[in-house]
Amino acid sequence: MLLEKKRDRMAVIPTCSMADIAFLLLTFFLVTTSLDLDKGLQLTLPAKGEAKPVPKKNIASLLINAQGGVMLDEQEIEIPRIKEVVKQRLAKNDRLIVSIKTDRATRYQVFMSVLDQVQMAMGATPRISIAEPEM
């Protein structure tokens, strides 16, 4: 009896569809991944060139210096108190516009804290003016 020599069999992994599988996985992850987008400031800006004169009695000026100190109509105020003071002033004058002006060196976090306090005080339709910082 003659014994046949066994041939060595090589294991082969088919790779012809590997590119298709990689493309499908890439497409799947791109479609199912959700990205958090920064929505920025939620302020409605007026159209360019739209300037109307406003009486001084209807404007509350908030000034923020470089060290984070806040003044409301030339009186120093703490940031947590802004909400209640603006609410009181809004109760007396329903046409109140809050003008926020900062120094160029003011930290962004301080500005955002002041803006949040004003928005909470004014409710759904805040009338806020963001003045350009001084040089």
FENLIN-V184772 format. One record per run of one state. SS is the DSSP state (H for helix, E for strand, C for the rest). FROM is the first residue (numbers start at 0). LEN is the number of residues. If there is no record, write none. Layout:
BEGIN
ss=SS from=FROM len=LEN
ss=SS from=FROM len=LEN
END
This chain:
BEGIN
ss=C from=0 len=17
ss=H from=17 len=15
ss=C from=32 len=23
ss=H from=55 len=3
ss=E from=58 len=6
ss=C from=64 len=5
ss=E from=69 len=3
ss=C from=72 len=2
ss=E from=74 len=3
ss=C from=77 len=1
ss=H from=78 len=14
ss=C from=92 len=4
ss=E from=96 len=7
ss=C from=103 len=4
ss=H from=107 len=15
ss=C from=122 len=5
ss=E from=127 len=3
ss=C from=130 len=3
ss=E from=133 len=1
ss=C from=134 len=1
END
